[in-house]
Amino acid sequence: MAAALLAAVAVSGCGGGDPVSPLVEQTDRANLAALESDLRAAALGMETAFAETGSYPTVTAQIPGFVPSGGVQVTVARATADGFCLEGTVDGSDPMHVESSGALTAGPC
């Protein structure tokens, strides 16, 4: 009987908020950090390729040394002689992009 009462008190003490919400927020922050990191790494790879070949890669598979994190999708939205724009999402998130200027920006290219 005492164990059941203790369990009830422990459960009710945790019920003050939504226990899933902090976990979701933490996961969202981790996903965003992975996306930002991958976009920066891909942009660096784009610049490396340009320095070596004189042109920017037109598909992600051509970016030297770039391997996206799990759940992150990066695409080359634009690659011209003047610059590039990479677009990325993570697990269906809203897109972010980075241009050859190096600035990370919310939204598509």
BELGI-V417357 format. One record per helix or strand of 2 or more residues. SS is the DSSP state (hx for helix, st for strand). FROM is the first residue (numbers start at 1). TO is the last residue. If there is no record, write none. Layout:
BEGIN
SS_FROM_TO ; SS_FROM_TO
END
This chain:
BEGIN
hx_2_14 ; hx_19_53 ; hx_60_62 ; st_72_80 ; st_83_90 ; st_96_99 ; st_104_106
END
